[in-house]
Amino acid sequence: MSLLILLIQTAGFHFFGQQVSLPAVLDNWTSGSSKVIQAESDWAAGEILSSDTLFPGFPDWQKVLFAVQAGKALFPETGNEQARLIGSLWKKSGFRVQIAQLETGRILPLIQIRQTLFGIPYFRLNGEKYYDYLGISVQDSAGKKSRITWDERDEPDTEATKPVNLTLDVLPAAGSEYTEKKLTWTFQDTLYQFTIRVNRHLAAWYQTLPVLAFQEALSYRFSAELQRDLVLPLSARMTYLGLTDQEKAECLRQMLLQCFPYVDDQELFGKEKIQYPEEILMSAGCDCEDRSLFLFKLIEKCTRLKPVLADFPGHVSLLISAPDTWSGEFYLYSGRRFVYCDPTYFNAPFGDIPEEIRNQTPDVIDYPNE
């Protein structure tokens, strides 16, 4: 029988700009030992490893990442000890988790997430998706997932019942390290210049997010820095200059066109990804999805207009609810007239649909239940 886990020294890691100190453990866990599992349970229940204690009121995704970083800090070598600890800490935060075992003998902690994720494998249990966020499951040469069995030691936890909620309207705890980004553009012969302080750790947090459906991404809200340095002063300046709502929307569109290079996701990341505004301000470029989400939120904040996202095959842009007095090509949605607005094509002025998508019908993306 192996020794019980001994808490003997201090380990730690940087977590979005904050130093977290944790007790370290001897690397002498024995898989299958009931005493080891009990010791793990007692240790993980300690307040020092509770993400709710460290980050009360902060988003679920930060708690998911905290468990992963804690597991890796205490067990740098990838293996069953690390995976089982991460699953235990997810449960500690109240998330619905299943511990499975692959045919290879690897422990597989699976976590339930309320939203649909793209690009992350999952298994179904009782009709529910459980995601392999750690990427432990493997596929054979035919692309078939390895068969799994549920771990007999994984007893139900009546307190761990909620799926992870990836709504983005609550910002994470993050350290205060900033990078300045200068935006300069012209509209109607007027020069606009703003210097924005971007929280590097907040941008890094957004970079960890899995790809969500666009309707879920609409829950994003601007950080205090973006509100203070861009949204509020830009809105005030456009109002002072007497711009109409349509002119404000075009000014915002020009900001995206003139200030941010277009770069495809595959070139930037080697995969599809949504970049949120803090990421865009730190990035080498952005694509149509990123620009459209940014413009959607800016129009909401700086005008009285109603925008929706327009998802065409291979392209995303905006539609804006408009009165009959507005010129331009339009679509009918929910009995209302929406004028086309594209933050990607220079050759598509406000209200002009580019030839590339002129004959296509978009899926309209709005907030849920609207």
N, C-alpha and C positions, 0 to 999 in steps of 0.2 A: 504494500500500500504506500502511495506517495505521501510526502509531507503536505500538510495544509499550506495554502498560499501564505507567504510571509510578506508583510508590507514593510520594506526596510529602507527605502531611499526615496529620493524625489525625482520625478520625471516631469517634463513640461513641454509645452509647444506654443507657438504663436498662433492665435486664432483671430483672424481679421483685425490685426493690429493690437491685440491684447495678449498679454502673457498669462497662460493658464498653468498652474502647478498641480501636479497629480501625484499620488503615491505610486511608486513603481512596484512591480511584483517579480519574484524569482521566476525564471522561465522553467518551472518544473511541474507544469500542469500535466495531468494524466487523463487523457480522454477516457470517459466511461467510469471514472471514479466518482461515486456518489458524494464523497467528502469534498472532492475538488469542486463539484458542481455546487454544493451547499456553500462552500467558502466563497465561490464566485458570486453567488446570490447575495450573501451577507455583505460582501465588499461593495458590489454594485449598488446596493441599497443605501450606501453612505451618502450623506448630503454633498460631500466634496465632488461626487461624480454626477450629481443631478443637474441636468441642463436647465430644469425649471428653477433651481436655486441660483445658478450662475446667470441665467438670462430670462428672468421672469417677464412674461408678456411679450416676448419676441417670437418671430415667426417659426413655424414648424421646421422649415428647411434648415434654419440655423441649428436647431436641436439635432436634426438628422446628421448634419456635418460634424457637430461636436462629438457625437458618439464615434463617428468614423475616425476623426483625428485622435481622440483619446485611445481608441483601440490600437491605432498605428504607433502612437507614442509609447505605449506600454509594451506592445509586441511588434517591434519593427519588422520581424520576419513574418511574411504572409503565411497564414496557416489557420488551422481550426481554432486555436486559442484566440487569435485575433478576431476571427469571424464570430465565434460564440459570444465574446465579450461585447462586440458591437451590437449584436442582436439583443443581448441583455440590456444594454443601455438604451436602445430604442424602446424597449418595453418600459424601462424606467420613466421615459417621457410620456408613457401612455399610448404609444402607437401600437397598432395591430400588426403583430409579427408572427411568422411561422418559421421554425427552424427545421430545415430539411437536410437530407444527406444525399450526395451524389453517388453514383455507382463506383466512383473512384475513391470514396471514403471522405471526400471533402465536406465540411459543414457549410451549409448554404442558408444564411439568414435572409428571409424574404420579407419585404415590408409593403403594406398596403398604402396606396396613395389615391386620394380622392379624384384627382384629375387624370386624364389620359396623358401618358408620356410617350415620346417618340424616340426610337433608337435605343431603348433599354429593354432587355428581355424580361419576360414575366411568365409566371405559371398561374393556372387557374385552380382555385380550391373553393368548392361550393359556389361556383359561378362568379367568384370575385378574383380580381387580378392581384397577384403578389409579385412585386418587382424585385429583380436581382440587381439592386443598385450597385453592389460591389463588383459585379461582373465575374462571379465565380463559376456560374454554369457554363458548360462548354457544348459545342456542337460537333457532331461527327462529320465525315467528309460529305455526307448527303445533306448537311444542314439541319439535321434532327437534333433537338436538345437531348442531353443526357438524361436518362430516367432518374427520378428522385424518389426517395421514401421519406416519410415524416419521422422525425427523431422522437423516439419514445420518451426521452427525457424532457421534451418540450411540453410541459403541462400547461393547460389553459390558464391565462392570467386575467382575472375578471376586471382588473383595473386598466389593462392595456387594450382598449376597445376602439380607439379612434383611428381613422386613416389620416395620413399626413395631408395637410391642407396647404397647397402651394399658391393661395391667393397672395398678391404682392402689395396689398394696401397697408401692411405693417412692415416697417423697415427694421433691419437687424441691428444688434449692437455692433459697433465697429470703432476702431481707433481713429484718431484724428491726424491723418497725414494727407496732405493735399498736393495736387498738381494743377497748375494754372493752364487754362485753355482760352485762347483769344479767338473770338468770332468776329469777322468783318465781312460785310456784304453791302450792296447798294440796292435800293428800290426807289423808283420814281425820282432819280437824281439825288436821293438822300443817302448819306453814309451812315451805316449802323455799326457800332463797335461795342463789344461787351467782353469783359474778362471774367471767366467763371472759375471758381475753385471747385475742383472735383475731388471728392473723398476717394482716395485710391483703394481703401479697404472695402468701401461700399461697392465700387466698380468690380472689385475682385469677387465679392459675394454674388453679384449678378452673373459673373462669368461661370460660376459653378452650377447655375440652374439648368436642369434638363429642358429639352424643347417641349413647350406646352402648345396646346391649340391656341389660335389667335384670340378666341373669345376669352380664354383665361388670362392671356397676357394683358388684356384691357384693364385688369385690376391694378396695374402698375400706377404708382403715384410719384410725383416729383419729390426729390429730397429737399430738405430745408435750404441747402446750398444752391440748388438749381432754381428754386423759387425766388430766393433772395437776389441771386446774381443775374438771372436771365428772365424768368417768366414775369415777375412783377414789374421790373423796370422797363422791359420791352413792351409790355402791355400798356404801361403808362405813357411811354413815348409815342406809340402809335396813336393812342387816344389824343394826346396833346397836339399831334400833327394833323388831326382831323380825319384820319383814315376811316373809311366805311368798313363794315365787317368783311365785305368781299375783298377790299384792298388789304386788310389785315391778314386775311388768309393767304393772299398772294405774297405778301411780305414774308410771312413765315415759310411759305414754300420756297421762296428765293433764298432764305437763309440756309435751308437744307441743300439746295442745289449748288450754292456757291461756296459753302464752308466745309462740306464733307465729301471726300472722294468716293466714287462708287467702286466697290470691290466685291466680287462674288464670294459667298460663304466658302465655297470649295477652295478658292485661292487663299482665303484668310485662315480657315480652320480645318479644311479637308473634310468638312461635313456640313450639314444644314444646321443653322443656329439662329435664334432670335437674339439680337443685341438690344439692350435697353439703353435709354439716353445716357446714363452714366458711363456705360461701356463705349458707346459711340464717341463720346468726348475723349476717351483714352485710346481709341482704336485707330488703326491705319486706314480704315475705310468702313463702309456699310453698304447694305444692299436695299432693295425696294421694300422688303418687310420691315427692316429696322427704321427706315425713313418714314414709312407710313404710320407706324406706331407712334413715333416721336411727333409727327405732324398732327395726328389725331388728338394727342393729349394737349399739344400747344393750342390748337383751335378751340378745344373745350375750355381752356383756361383763359385765353386772350380775346375771345369773341363770344357772341351770343348764338353762333351757328351750331347746327347739329350735324356732326360728321358720322359716317360709318366707314368701315373698311370694305374694299372691293377686292375679292380674291378671284383673279382670273387664272386660267391655266398658265403657270409659269411666271406670273406677275401679280404684285399686290399694289394697290393705290387707294385713293379715297374718293368718296362721294359726299357731297355737302348739300343738305337740304336748302333749297333756294326758292325765293319768290319768283313769280312769272316775269318780273322786270329784269332778271339776270339773263344775260345772253350766254350761249354756249350749249354744247351737247349734254343731254341729261338722260337719266334712267328713272323709271318709276319704281318706287319701293314703298310698301305700306300705304299706297294711295297718295304719296307725296313725290314731288319733283326733286331729284338729286342731281346736281351738276358735277361733272367729272373734275377731279383735281389730282394731278400726278406729281409727286415729289422726286421723280427720278429722271424723266425725260425733259431735256432743255427744249426739244422741238415740239413740246406739247403745252402751249400756254394754257392758262386757267380756262377750263371749259372745253378744251380740244382733246379728243380721244386719239391717241397715237395709232397709226396704221397697223402696228403689230397686233393690236387687240381689238380693233374697231368692230369686228364681226363676232366677238365672243361675248358671252353673257356671264357676269361675275356672280359668285356667291357673296351675299351681303353678310358682313359680320358686325354685330352690334352687341351691346351688353345683354346678358341673359334676361329673358322675359320682356325684352323691349322690341 
